[in-house]
Amino acid sequence: MEDIRIQRINSEIKKALSIIVSEKLNDPRLTSLMTISEVNTTSDLSHCKVKVGVLAEPNVQKDILAILKKSKGFIRHELASSVRLRITPELNFEIDEGYAHSIRINDILSKLNIPKENKNDDIGVDE
């Protein structure tokens, strides 16, 4: 039962943070290439790990993470007013490395020189 409750809380926090970051933070350095990819709240609601996916260079990722950490108080205040919880968790922002890995894998795959298969080979048609 506790797991379902935490999952619902994580989902609500994720939705609220997405709106807060995209609409209420007026920083032009925050790009549209940024998403809240994952939210993990502790069972006592004291801490919340927020993973941020950024499709940009590593130095831009660090800048965006610094902006979010600097705005943590404002974001937490807005979160408290939009999600009704007994305790508003302390937010800890991290970069989600999954985005960088997927970009790197796609880049490697695009550089491979694999010949395209003939469709007739798949169905056993002789030429």
DSSP file with accessible surface (Angstrom, degrees, kcal/mol):
  #  RESIDUE AA STRUCTURE BP1 BP2  ACC     N-H-->O    O-->H-N    N-H-->O    O-->H-N    TCO  KAPPA ALPHA  PHI   PSI    X-CA   Y-CA   Z-CA
    1    1 A M     >        0   0  193      0, 0.0     4,-1.8     0, 0.0     5,-0.1   0.000 360.0 360.0 360.0 -38.2    0.0    0.0    0.0
    2    2 A E  H  >  +     0   0   90      1,-0.2     4,-2.5     2,-0.2     5,-0.2   0.884 360.0  55.5 -64.1 -38.5    2.9    2.3    0.8
    3    3 A D  H  > S+     0   0  121      1,-0.2     4,-2.5     2,-0.2    -1,-0.2   0.901 106.6  49.3 -62.7 -41.7    4.4    1.8   -2.6
    4    4 A I  H  > S+     0   0   92      2,-0.2     4,-2.3     1,-0.2    -1,-0.2   0.914 111.0  50.8 -64.1 -40.6    1.3    2.8   -4.4
    5    5 A R  H  X S+     0   0   82     -4,-1.8     4,-2.4     2,-0.2    -2,-0.2   0.940 112.0  45.9 -62.4 -47.0    1.0    6.0   -2.3
    6    6 A I  H  X S+     0   0   20     -4,-2.5     4,-3.1     1,-0.2    -1,-0.2   0.893 110.7  54.0 -65.6 -38.0    4.6    7.0   -3.0
    7    7 A Q  H  X S+     0   0  128     -4,-2.5     4,-2.3    -5,-0.2    -1,-0.2   0.917 110.2  46.8 -62.5 -41.5    4.2    6.2   -6.7
    8    8 A R  H  X S+     0   0  163     -4,-2.3     4,-2.4     2,-0.2    -2,-0.2   0.906 112.9  49.1 -66.3 -41.2    1.2    8.6   -6.8
    9    9 A I  H  X S+     0   0   17     -4,-2.4     4,-2.8     2,-0.2     5,-0.2   0.938 110.9  50.4 -62.7 -45.4    3.1   11.2   -4.9
   10   10 A N  H  X S+     0   0   23     -4,-3.1     4,-2.5     1,-0.2    -2,-0.2   0.908 110.7  50.1 -58.5 -41.8    6.0   10.9   -7.3
   11   11 A S  H  X S+     0   0   53     -4,-2.3     4,-2.3    -5,-0.2    -1,-0.2   0.925 112.3  46.0 -64.3 -44.1    3.7   11.2  -10.2
   12   12 A E  H  X S+     0   0   93     -4,-2.4     4,-2.5     2,-0.2    -2,-0.2   0.900 113.3  49.3 -66.2 -41.0    2.1   14.4   -8.9
   13   13 A I  H  X S+     0   0    0     -4,-2.8     4,-3.1     2,-0.2     5,-0.2   0.922 110.1  51.8 -64.6 -41.5    5.4   15.9   -7.9
   14   14 A K  H  X S+     0   0   80     -4,-2.5     4,-2.2    -5,-0.2    -2,-0.2   0.933 111.5  46.4 -61.3 -45.3    6.8   15.2  -11.4
   15   15 A K  H  X S+     0   0  115     -4,-2.3     4,-1.9     1,-0.2    -1,-0.2   0.934 115.0  46.7 -61.4 -46.9    3.8   16.8  -13.1
   16   16 A A  H  X S+     0   0   12     -4,-2.5     4,-2.8     1,-0.2    -2,-0.2   0.916 111.9  49.9 -64.3 -43.0    4.0   19.9  -10.8
   17   17 A L  H  X S+     0   0    0     -4,-3.1     4,-2.9     1,-0.2     5,-0.3   0.885 107.6  54.8 -64.5 -37.7    7.7   20.3  -11.3
   18   18 A S  H  X S+     0   0   47     -4,-2.2     4,-2.1    -5,-0.2    -1,-0.2   0.927 112.4  43.2 -60.7 -43.1    7.4   20.1  -15.0
   19   19 A I  H  X>S+     0   0   82     -4,-1.9     4,-2.7     2,-0.2     5,-0.7   0.931 114.6  49.8 -68.3 -44.1    4.9   22.9  -15.0
   20   20 A I  I  X>S+     0   0    2     -4,-2.8     4,-1.8     1,-0.2     5,-1.2   0.942 114.6  43.2 -61.4 -47.9    6.9   25.0  -12.5
   21   21 A V  I  <5S+     0   0    8     -4,-2.9     4,-0.3     1,-0.2    -1,-0.2   0.911 120.4  40.9 -67.7 -40.4   10.2   24.7  -14.4
   22   22 A S  I  <5S+     0   0   87     -4,-2.1    -1,-0.2    -5,-0.3    -2,-0.2   0.844 130.8  20.8 -79.9 -30.7    8.6   25.3  -17.8
   23   23 A E  I  <5S+     0   0  134     -4,-2.7    -3,-0.2    -5,-0.2    -2,-0.2   0.751 126.1  38.5-110.8 -30.0    6.2   28.1  -16.9
   24   24 A K  I  <<S+     0   0   88     -4,-1.8     2,-0.7    -5,-0.7    -3,-0.2   0.685  93.5  80.9-104.0 -20.0    7.2   29.8  -13.7
   25   25 A L      < -     0   0   21     -5,-1.2     2,-1.1    -4,-0.3     5,-0.1  -0.801  64.1-159.9 -87.0 117.2   11.0   29.9  -13.9
   26   26 A N        +     0   0  154     -2,-0.7    -1,-0.1     3,-0.0    -4,-0.1  -0.476  44.1 127.3 -98.1  64.8   11.9   32.9  -16.1
   27   27 A D    >   -     0   0   36     -2,-1.1     3,-1.7     1,-0.1    -2,-0.1  -0.967  48.3-155.6-122.0 116.7   15.4   31.9  -17.1
   28   28 A P  T 3  S+     0   0  123      0, 0.0    -1,-0.1     0, 0.0    -2,-0.0   0.706  90.4  69.6 -66.2 -16.5   16.2   31.9  -20.8
   29   29 A R  T 3  S+     0   0  150      2,-0.1     2,-0.8    34,-0.1    35,-0.1   0.726  77.6  89.7 -73.6 -19.4   19.0   29.4  -20.2
   30   30 A L  S <  S-     0   0   26     -3,-1.7     2,-0.1    -9,-0.1    -3,-0.1  -0.698  73.9-158.0 -78.1 113.4   16.4   26.7  -19.4
   31   31 A T    >   -     0   0   57     -2,-0.8     3,-0.9     1,-0.1    -2,-0.1  -0.390  30.4-114.7 -92.4 168.1   15.8   25.2  -22.8
   32   32 A S  T 3  S+     0   0  117      1,-0.2    -1,-0.1    -2,-0.1    -2,-0.0   0.524 108.1  78.1 -76.1  -4.9   12.9   23.3  -24.1
   33   33 A L  T 3  S+     0   0   89     22,-0.1    22,-2.0     2,-0.0     2,-0.4   0.208  78.5  92.5 -87.0  16.8   15.3   20.4  -24.4
   34   34 A M  E <   +A   54   0A  22     -3,-0.9     2,-0.3    20,-0.2    20,-0.2  -0.919  50.6 173.1-115.2 135.6   15.0   19.7  -20.7
   35   35 A T  E     -A   53   0A  63     18,-2.5    18,-2.7    -2,-0.4     2,-0.9  -0.970  39.3-117.4-136.2 154.6   12.5   17.4  -19.0
   36   36 A I  E     +A   52   0A   9     -2,-0.3    16,-0.2    16,-0.2     3,-0.1  -0.835  39.2 175.7 -86.2 109.4   11.9   16.0  -15.6
   37   37 A S  E     +     0   0A  24     14,-2.1     2,-0.3    -2,-0.9    15,-0.2   0.807  55.9   7.4 -92.5 -30.3   12.5   12.4  -16.3
   38   38 A E  E     -A   51   0A  74     13,-1.5    13,-3.0   -24,-0.0     2,-0.4  -0.993  51.9-165.2-155.7 144.5   12.2   10.7  -12.9
   39   39 A V  E     -A   50   0A   9     -2,-0.3     2,-0.5    11,-0.2    11,-0.2  -0.998   6.8-176.3-132.8 127.6   11.2   11.6   -9.3
   40   40 A N  E     -A   49   0A  64      9,-2.4     9,-3.0    -2,-0.4     2,-0.4  -0.957   6.5-170.5-128.0 113.6   11.9    9.4   -6.3
   41   41 A T  E     -A   48   0A  12     -2,-0.5     7,-0.2     7,-0.2   -31,-0.1  -0.815  24.7-117.9-103.4 140.6   10.6   10.5   -2.9
   42   42 A T    >   -     0   0   58      5,-2.5     3,-1.9    -2,-0.4    -1,-0.0  -0.339  30.8-109.8 -70.5 159.3   11.5    8.9    0.3
   43   43 A S  T 3  S+     0   0   80      1,-0.3    -1,-0.1     2,-0.1    -2,-0.0   0.781 120.0  51.8 -66.0 -24.8    8.8    7.2    2.3
   44   44 A D  T 3  S-     0   0   89      3,-0.1    -1,-0.3     1,-0.0    -2,-0.0   0.404 108.3-126.4 -90.8   4.7    8.8    9.9    5.0
   45   45 A L  S <  S+     0   0    2     -3,-1.9    -2,-0.1     2,-0.2     3,-0.1   0.642  76.9 119.2  63.1  19.1    8.5   12.6    2.3
   46   46 A S  S    S+     0   0   39     43,-0.2    44,-2.7     1,-0.2     2,-0.3   0.821  73.3  28.7 -84.2 -29.5   11.6   14.4    3.6
   47   47 A H  E     - b   0  90A  89     42,-0.3    -5,-2.5     2,-0.0     2,-0.4  -0.967  59.0-168.3-133.8 150.6   13.7   14.1    0.4
   48   48 A C  E     -Ab  41  91A   0     42,-2.6    44,-2.6    -2,-0.3     2,-0.6  -0.975  12.0-150.6-140.9 119.3   13.0   13.9   -3.2
   49   49 A K  E     -Ab  40  92A  86     -9,-3.0    -9,-2.4    -2,-0.4     2,-0.6  -0.821  16.0-165.2 -90.6 122.3   15.6   13.0   -5.9
   50   50 A V  E     -Ab  39  93A   0     42,-3.0    44,-2.5    -2,-0.6     2,-0.5  -0.946   4.9-156.1-114.1 116.9   14.7   14.7   -9.2
   51   51 A K  E     -Ab  38  94A  53    -13,-3.0   -14,-2.1    -2,-0.6   -13,-1.5  -0.822   9.1-159.6 -95.1 129.4   16.4   13.5  -12.4
   52   52 A V  E     -Ab  36  95A   0     42,-3.1    44,-3.0    -2,-0.5     2,-0.5  -0.933   5.1-150.4-113.4 124.3   16.5   16.0  -15.2
   53   53 A G  E     -A   35   0A   0    -18,-2.7   -18,-2.5    -2,-0.5     2,-0.5  -0.834  17.5-178.3 -94.8 125.9   17.1   14.9  -18.8
   54   54 A V  E     -A   34   0A   1     -2,-0.5     2,-1.4    42,-0.4   -20,-0.2  -0.985  21.9-153.4-128.9 122.0   18.9   17.5  -20.9
   55   55 A L        +     0   0   73    -22,-2.0     2,-0.3    -2,-0.5   -22,-0.1  -0.661  64.9  88.2 -91.8  78.5   19.6   17.0  -24.6
   56   56 A A  S    S-     0   0   34     -2,-1.4    -2,-0.1   -23,-0.0     5,-0.0  -0.943  85.2 -60.5-158.2 177.6   22.6   19.3  -24.7
   57   57 A E     >  -     0   0  133     -2,-0.3     4,-2.3     1,-0.1     3,-0.4  -0.263  54.1-107.7 -65.0 155.2   26.4   19.4  -24.3
   58   58 A P  H  > S+     0   0   77      0, 0.0     4,-2.2     0, 0.0     5,-0.2   0.853 119.3  53.6 -57.1 -35.7   27.8   18.5  -20.8
   59   59 A N  H  > S+     0   0  102      2,-0.2     4,-1.8     1,-0.2     5,-0.1   0.883 109.5  48.3 -69.0 -34.0   28.7   22.1  -20.0
   60   60 A V  H  > S+     0   0   48     -3,-0.4     4,-2.6     2,-0.2     5,-0.2   0.903 109.1  54.2 -69.4 -38.4   25.1   23.2  -20.8
   61   61 A Q  H  X S+     0   0   20     -4,-2.3     4,-2.6     1,-0.2    -2,-0.2   0.927 108.2  49.2 -59.5 -43.5   23.8   20.4  -18.6
   62   62 A K  H  X S+     0   0  150     -4,-2.2     4,-2.3     1,-0.2    -1,-0.2   0.891 110.4  50.9 -64.3 -39.3   26.0   21.6  -15.7
   63   63 A D  H  X S+     0   0   94     -4,-1.8     4,-2.3     2,-0.2    -2,-0.2   0.923 111.2  47.4 -63.4 -44.8   24.7   25.2  -16.2
   64   64 A I  H  X S+     0   0    1     -4,-2.6     4,-2.5     2,-0.2    -2,-0.2   0.917 111.5  50.8 -64.5 -40.9   21.1   24.0  -16.2
   65   65 A L  H  X S+     0   0   30     -4,-2.6     4,-2.5     1,-0.2    -1,-0.2   0.916 109.8  50.7 -63.0 -39.3   21.7   21.9  -13.0
   66   66 A A  H  X S+     0   0   58     -4,-2.3     4,-2.4     2,-0.2    -1,-0.2   0.901 109.5  50.7 -64.9 -40.5   23.3   25.0  -11.3
   67   67 A I  H  X S+     0   0    9     -4,-2.3     4,-2.0     2,-0.2    -2,-0.2   0.930 111.6  47.6 -62.3 -45.1   20.2   27.1  -12.2
   68   68 A L  H  < S+     0   0    0     -4,-2.5    -2,-0.2     1,-0.2    -1,-0.2   0.909 112.3  48.8 -64.7 -40.2   17.9   24.5  -10.8
   69   69 A K  H >< S+     0   0  109     -4,-2.5     3,-1.0     1,-0.2     4,-0.3   0.896 111.6  49.6 -66.8 -36.9   19.9   24.1   -7.6
   70   70 A K  H 3< S+     0   0  186     -4,-2.4     3,-0.4     1,-0.2    -1,-0.2   0.857 114.3  45.3 -68.5 -32.8   20.0   27.9   -7.2
   71   71 A S  T 3X S+     0   0   28     -4,-2.0     4,-2.7     1,-0.2     5,-0.3   0.283  79.9 111.6 -92.2  11.0   16.2   28.1   -7.7
   72   72 A K  H <> S+     0   0   50     -3,-1.0     4,-2.7     1,-0.2     5,-0.2   0.869  74.8  51.4 -56.6 -40.7   15.5   25.2   -5.4
   73   73 A G  H  > S+     0   0   55     -3,-0.4     4,-2.2    -4,-0.3    -1,-0.2   0.932 112.8  44.6 -63.9 -46.6   13.9   27.4   -2.7
   74   74 A F  H  > S+     0   0   85     -4,-0.2     4,-2.6     2,-0.2     5,-0.2   0.926 114.3  49.7 -62.6 -44.7   11.5   29.0   -5.2
   75   75 A I  H  X S+     0   0    0     -4,-2.7     4,-2.5     1,-0.2    -2,-0.2   0.923 111.2  49.1 -62.4 -42.4   10.7   25.6   -6.8
   76   76 A R  H  X S+     0   0   86     -4,-2.7     4,-2.4    -5,-0.3    -1,-0.2   0.911 110.4  51.0 -64.8 -39.6   10.0   24.0   -3.5
   77   77 A H  H  X S+     0   0  123     -4,-2.2     4,-1.5     2,-0.2    -2,-0.2   0.933 112.3  46.1 -62.8 -45.5    7.7   26.9   -2.5
   78   78 A E  H  X S+     0   0   33     -4,-2.6     4,-1.3     1,-0.2    -2,-0.2   0.878 111.1  53.4 -64.9 -37.0    5.8   26.6   -5.7
   79   79 A L  H  X S+     0   0    2     -4,-2.5     4,-2.7     1,-0.2     3,-0.3   0.915 105.7  53.7 -63.8 -40.4    5.6   22.8   -5.3
   80   80 A A  H  < S+     0   0   44     -4,-2.4     5,-0.2     1,-0.2    -1,-0.2   0.860 110.4  46.8 -63.5 -33.8    4.1   23.3   -1.8
   81   81 A S  H  < S+     0   0   81     -4,-1.5    -1,-0.2    -5,-0.2    -2,-0.2   0.730 118.5  40.3 -82.2 -19.3    1.4   25.5   -3.2
   82   82 A S  H  < S+     0   0   61     -4,-1.3     2,-0.5    -3,-0.3    -2,-0.2   0.748 114.7  47.7-101.2 -25.5    0.5   23.2   -6.1
   83   83 A V  S  < S-     0   0   16     -4,-2.7     2,-1.0    -5,-0.2    -1,-0.2  -0.972  78.7-137.8-119.2 122.4    0.7   19.7   -4.4
   84   84 A R        +     0   0  238     -2,-0.5     2,-0.3    -3,-0.1    -3,-0.1  -0.687  42.2 149.2 -85.3 102.9   -1.0   19.2   -1.1
   85   85 A L        -     0   0   45     -2,-1.0     3,-0.1    -5,-0.2    -2,-0.1  -0.944  55.0-126.3-129.3 154.0    1.3   17.2    1.1
   86   86 A R  S    S+     0   0  196     -2,-0.3     2,-0.4     1,-0.2    -1,-0.1   0.908 104.0  23.0 -63.3 -41.5    1.8   17.2    4.9
   87   87 A I  S    S-     0   0   62     -3,-0.1    -1,-0.2     0, 0.0     0, 0.0  -0.990  76.4-139.3-127.1 133.4    5.6   17.8    4.3
   88   88 A T        -     0   0   26     -2,-0.4     3,-0.1    -3,-0.1    -8,-0.1  -0.829  34.3-125.1 -90.2 121.3    7.1   19.3    1.2
   89   89 A P        -     0   0    0      0, 0.0     2,-0.4     0, 0.0   -42,-0.3  -0.243  17.9-106.1 -69.7 153.7   10.2   17.3    0.4
   90   90 A E  E     -b   47   0A  69    -44,-2.7   -42,-2.6     1,-0.0     2,-0.4  -0.633  41.4-129.9 -73.1 130.1   13.7   18.8    0.1
   91   91 A L  E     -b   48   0A   0     -2,-0.4     2,-0.5   -44,-0.2   -42,-0.2  -0.724  23.6-173.6 -94.3 132.5   14.6   18.7   -3.6
   92   92 A N  E     -b   49   0A  60    -44,-2.6   -42,-3.0    -2,-0.4     2,-0.3  -0.965  14.1-154.0-124.0 111.1   17.8   17.2   -4.9
   93   93 A F  E     +b   50   0A   7     -2,-0.5     2,-0.3   -44,-0.2   -42,-0.2  -0.673  17.2 172.9 -90.3 139.7   18.4   17.7   -8.7
   94   94 A E  E     -b   51   0A  77    -44,-2.5   -42,-3.1    -2,-0.3     2,-0.4  -0.975  35.2-109.0-138.7 154.1   20.6   15.4  -10.7
   95   95 A I  E     -b   52   0A  26     -2,-0.3     2,-0.8   -44,-0.2   -42,-0.2  -0.676  30.9-128.9 -82.2 132.8   21.3   15.0  -14.4
   96   96 A D    >>  -     0   0   32    -44,-3.0     3,-0.8    -2,-0.4     4,-0.5  -0.757  16.6-162.8 -83.0 112.5   19.8   11.9  -15.9
   97   97 A E  H 3> S+     0   0  100     -2,-0.8     4,-2.2     1,-0.2     5,-0.2   0.613  74.8  83.9 -73.5 -12.8   22.6   10.2  -17.8
   98   98 A G  H 3> S+     0   0   39      1,-0.2     4,-2.3     2,-0.2    -1,-0.2   0.876  87.3  53.6 -59.7 -37.5   20.2    8.0  -19.8
   99   99 A Y  H <> S+     0   0   66     -3,-0.8     4,-2.1     2,-0.2    -1,-0.2   0.932 109.0  47.7 -64.3 -45.1   19.7   10.8  -22.4
  100  100 A A  H  X S+     0   0   34     -4,-0.5     4,-2.3     1,-0.2    -2,-0.2   0.906 112.0  50.6 -63.8 -39.8   23.5   11.2  -23.0
  101  101 A H  H  X S+     0   0   86     -4,-2.2     4,-2.6     1,-0.2    -1,-0.2   0.908 109.6  49.8 -65.3 -41.3   23.9    7.4  -23.3
  102  102 A S  H  X S+     0   0   52     -4,-2.3     4,-2.5     2,-0.2    -1,-0.2   0.894 110.8  49.8 -66.7 -36.9   21.1    7.2  -25.9
  103  103 A I  H  X S+     0   0   83     -4,-2.1     4,-2.3     2,-0.2    -1,-0.2   0.931 111.7  48.8 -65.0 -42.8   22.5   10.0  -27.9
  104  104 A R  H  X S+     0   0  142     -4,-2.3     4,-2.4     2,-0.2    -2,-0.2   0.922 111.8  48.7 -64.6 -41.1   25.9    8.4  -27.9
  105  105 A I  H  X S+     0   0   90     -4,-2.6     4,-2.8     1,-0.2     5,-0.2   0.932 111.5  49.4 -64.8 -44.2   24.5    5.0  -28.9
  106  106 A N  H  X S+     0   0  104     -4,-2.5     4,-2.2     1,-0.2    -1,-0.2   0.887 110.2  51.7 -62.0 -38.2   22.5    6.6  -31.8
  107  107 A D  H  X S+     0   0   74     -4,-2.3     4,-1.3     2,-0.2    -2,-0.2   0.930 111.3  46.6 -64.5 -43.7   25.7    8.4  -32.9
  108  108 A I  H  X S+     0   0   88     -4,-2.4     4,-0.9     1,-0.2     3,-0.4   0.932 112.8  49.8 -64.1 -44.4   27.6    5.1  -33.0
  109  109 A L  H >< S+     0   0  100     -4,-2.8     3,-0.5     1,-0.2    -1,-0.2   0.870 108.0  53.2 -64.2 -35.9   24.9    3.3  -34.8
  110  110 A S  H 3< S+     0   0   88     -4,-2.2    -1,-0.2     1,-0.2    -2,-0.2   0.801 106.8  53.2 -70.5 -25.5   24.6    6.0  -37.4
  111  111 A K  H 3< S+     0   0  154     -4,-1.3    -1,-0.2    -3,-0.4    -2,-0.2   0.654  85.9 102.6 -83.5 -14.6   28.3    5.8  -38.1
  112  112 A L    <<  -     0   0   90     -4,-0.9     2,-1.0    -3,-0.5    -3,-0.0  -0.441  69.5-140.0 -69.5 141.6   28.2    2.0  -38.7
  113  113 A N        +     0   0  162     -2,-0.1    -1,-0.1     2,-0.0    -3,-0.1  -0.664  36.6 162.3-104.9  76.9   28.3    1.1  -42.4
  114  114 A I        -     0   0  123     -2,-1.0     2,-0.1     1,-0.0    -2,-0.0  -0.860  35.8-128.3-100.5 123.9   25.8   -1.7  -42.5
  115  115 A P        -     0   0  109      0, 0.0     2,-0.2     0, 0.0    -2,-0.0  -0.394  28.7-108.5 -70.1 147.0   24.5   -2.6  -46.0
  116  116 A K        -     0   0  206      1,-0.1     2,-0.2    -2,-0.1     0, 0.0  -0.503  34.3-116.5 -74.9 143.2   20.7   -2.8  -46.3
  117  117 A E        -     0   0  151     -2,-0.2     2,-0.4     1,-0.1    -1,-0.1  -0.480  23.8-113.3 -79.2 149.9   19.2   -6.3  -46.7
  118  118 A N    >>  -     0   0   68     -2,-0.2     3,-1.2     1,-0.1     4,-0.7  -0.673  17.8-139.8 -80.9 130.6   17.4   -7.3  -49.8
  119  119 A K  H >> S+     0   0  169     -2,-0.4     4,-0.9     1,-0.2     3,-0.7   0.829 100.2  63.0 -62.2 -30.5   13.7   -7.9  -49.0
  120  120 A N  H 3>>S+     0   0   60      1,-0.2     5,-1.7     2,-0.2     4,-0.6   0.796  93.4  63.6 -66.9 -24.5   13.6  -10.9  -51.3
  121  121 A D  H <45S+     0   0  113     -3,-1.2     3,-0.4     1,-0.2    -1,-0.2   0.847  98.4  55.5 -67.7 -31.4   16.1  -12.7  -49.0
  122  122 A D  H <<5S+     0   0  112     -4,-0.7    -1,-0.2    -3,-0.7    -2,-0.2   0.840 111.8  39.9 -71.0 -32.1   13.6  -12.6  -46.2
  123  123 A I  H  <5S-     0   0  125     -4,-0.9    -1,-0.2    -3,-0.2    -2,-0.2   0.434 110.4-113.7-102.8   3.1   10.9  -14.4  -48.0
  124  124 A G  T  <5 +     0   0   59     -4,-0.6     2,-0.5    -3,-0.4    -3,-0.2   0.803  56.7 158.2  76.3  28.6   13.0  -17.0  -49.8
  125  125 A V      < -     0   0   70     -5,-1.7     2,-0.3     1,-0.0    -1,-0.2  -0.731  32.0-142.5 -87.7 128.8   12.4  -15.8  -53.4
  126  126 A D              0   0  152     -2,-0.5    -5,-0.0     1,-0.0    -1,-0.0  -0.703 360.0 360.0 -89.8 145.6   15.0  -16.8  -55.9
  127  127 A E              0   0  182     -2,-0.3    -1,-0.0     0, 0.0     0, 0.0  -0.535 360.0 360.0 -96.4 360.0   16.1  -14.4  -58.6
